[in-house]
Every structure is written in structure tokens, then in C-alpha cells.
Amino acid sequence: MAVVSTPLTSQFSGLRRSSSKLDPSPAAAAQSFAHHVNSRISFSSSYSSHHQKPCRGVVAMAGTGKFFVGGNWKCNGTKDSISKLVSDLNSAKLEPDVDVVVAPPFVYIDQVKNSLTPRIEIASQNSWTGKGGAFTGEISVEQLKDIGCKWVVLGHSERRHIIGEDDQFIGKKAAYALSEGLGVIACIGELLQEREAGKTFDVCFRQLKAYADAVPSWDNIVIAYEPVWAIGTGKVATPQQAQEVHVACRDWLKKNVSAEVASKTRIIYGGSVNGGNCGELAKQEDIDGFLVGGASLKGPEFATIVNSVTSKKVAA
């Protein structure tokens, strides 16, 4: 782990409020877990100085999964603009040790699939909870697979807070997609008022639990932590803030699912990621990649974000 000598509570706000009272309630148990997370990331500098390894190039990732970058195009684009974007992506030089996915609007998936390099896989921005049928406006996993999709983005904050999807509904979608062989980019993240109220961990753990309660396996899930206050606002969580939550989520998986799942599940960050900030974010040990919004609509900048995997290669 990277050395973090400053305790969580002194450096960051909004993760979880502290309490001086003894309380045997579930909230107190969660508080204790947050303390465990903090103790995990606050290794002493004396340990670091006495356990030096030979200097060599390594990939600084806490998990064992391959770096993953997804581009969520949201409700943007025309046939012409997407043709230009695809052309830019096709000509971009991308690092080989990265899984790259883009999620076009539904109506352009077929166009993108037929013109984009196979180096980049296709995701959908939504899917239904089961097989197709009399569900106006929805799209089924079977239809997505039929046109070449490999992934689906589920639980995005815009679906949660604008459309009104709840944790259980999202979990049901994820379970069905996985059961039919579609990979899931499972989004989680807190609102600004939830962070300010000290509920960041509570919200993220609740959303993780909804996935865990529903999914048949974690083999094809990528978790995307996207603090809602950072999405499309230009406000970006600092690398340290993002790392703290990623550590907490990995520890939650270890405690509530398994150590193996915690190790192999990729936890990526989203929220105003761009070509200028991706390098510093990528250096964080528990950030396994990115889910990119606006910057994914610019081919050269998206390529820069994909290639930020090189920031993982550090002297250890």
C-alpha cells in the first residue's frame, strides 16, 4: 500500500461522522469498520523506511485486475460527430495493458460497433431487468448482445437521481445482465449533501450491498465510484479523497464478499476526469481505472486518459 501518514479524519471531511458515545447499534459497527479502513491506510513512515524493496518498475495496483477505462457518451452525439469521434479513436495509439470500453447512445451502438476498432469494446448505458416484451422505451440484454455489446453501465447517478431508480431495481438489472453474460459497470457514489453529512461510506456500502445481495457472481463486474457532486461539475475529488473511498470499498468487499473478490474486482473512478488530472488519480493504488464522461467525447483526450496507465508504473 502507498504510505499515508495523515489520518483520514484530519485530512478529509464527509466520509463518516465520529461519535464519542458507546453505541452497540449497527451504526456503531459501521463506525468501527470505518476506523478499520482508516487504520489500514495510515501506515507509519517507520514501517516504510525499514521495509524498502529494490527499485524496479511495477504496476501500483492494490487489486489484481487489468486497468479499465470506460467512456460514457451519455445522451450526446450525431451520426457525423460520432463518425469523427470513432475515427479519432481508431487512429489513437493506446497502451496495450488496458481494457477500453465506450458506451454510445442506443441509437448509435450499431454504427459504432460497425466502424470502431475491435480493440475497444462496446457498452450500453442501460438495460432492462429481464427479457424483452411489453416494456416501452426499454432495451433488453438479449438485444444488446445481439448488436455486439459486451458491457452495460448500471446504477449511474443520473439514473438514480433523475430517473428514480433505487438500489434494489439496479441490483436486479445487474443480476440479469450478468446471468446473460454481459459485463456490468456498477456505479456507486454519494450526493454532496450526503458527503457533507458524513455519510459517504454509508451510501457507498449500501449501494454495494444491493449489488452483492442480487448478483450471482462478481466475475464480470467493475465498480465505478462516482461522487455525484463531481460528475459534470468540473469539481474533482482529490486523488487522496478518491483513494480513501476506493480503499473502503475494497475492504467492504473483503469483509462482506471475499478476499478473492476484493482483490480481483476493479474499482474505477469517475467524476470530471480529464487529460489533465488522470495521471495523478491513476497513481493511487486502489484506483484501477476511470469511467469518463465529457472527456470521452474527445478522442485524443480520451486516449490520454487510457494511457494514464503508465502513471501506475512506479519505483517500488
C-alpha positions, 0 to 999 in steps of 0.5 A: 500500500502507498504510505499515508501518514495523515489520518483520514479524519484530519485530512478529509471531511464527509466520509463518516461522522465520529461519535464519542458515545458507546453505541452497540447499534449497527451504526456503531459497527459501521463506525468501527469498520470505518476506523478499520479502513482508516487504520489500514491506510495510515501506515507509519513512515517507520514501517516504510523506511525499514521495509524498502524493496529494490527499485524496479518498475511495477504496476501500483495496483492494490487489486489484481485486475487489468486497468479499465477505462470506460467512456460514457457518451451519455445522451450526446452525439450525431451520426457525423460527430460520432463518425469523427469521434470513432475515427479519432479513436481508431487512429489513437495509439493506446497502451496495450495493458488496458481494457477500453470500453465506450458506451454510445447512445442506443441509437448509435451502438450499431454504427459504432460497433460497425466502424470502431476498432475491435480493440475497444469494446462496446457498452450500453448505458442501460438495460432492462431487468429481464427479457424483452416484451411489453416494456416501452422505451426499454432495451433488453440484454438479449438485444444488446448482445445481439448488436455486439455489446459486451458491457452495460453501465448500471446504477449511474447517478443520473439514473438514480437521481433523475430517473428514480431508480433505487438500489434494489431495481439496479441490483436486479438489472445487474443480476440479469445482465450478468446471468446473460453474460454481459459485463456490468459497470456498477456505479456507486457514489454519494450526493454532496449533501450526503458527503457533507453529512458524513455519510459517504461510506454509508451510501457507498456500502449500501449501494454495494450491498444491493449489488452483492445481495442480487448478483450471482457472481462478481466475475464480470463486474467493475465498480465505478465510484462516482461522487455525484457532486463531481460528475459534470461539475468540473469539481474533482475529488482529490486523488487522496479523497478518491483513494480513501473511498476506493480503499473502503470499498475494497475492504467492504468487499473483503469483509462482506464478499471475499478476499478473492473478490476484493482483490480481483474486482476493479474499482474505477473512478469517475467524476470530471476526469480529464487529460489533465488530472488522470495521471495523478488519480491513476497513481493511487493504488486502489484506483484501477481505472476511470469511467469518463464522461465529457472527456470521452467525447474527445478522442485524443483526450480520451486516449490520454486518459487510457494511457494514464496507465503508465502513471501506475508504473512506479519505483517500488 
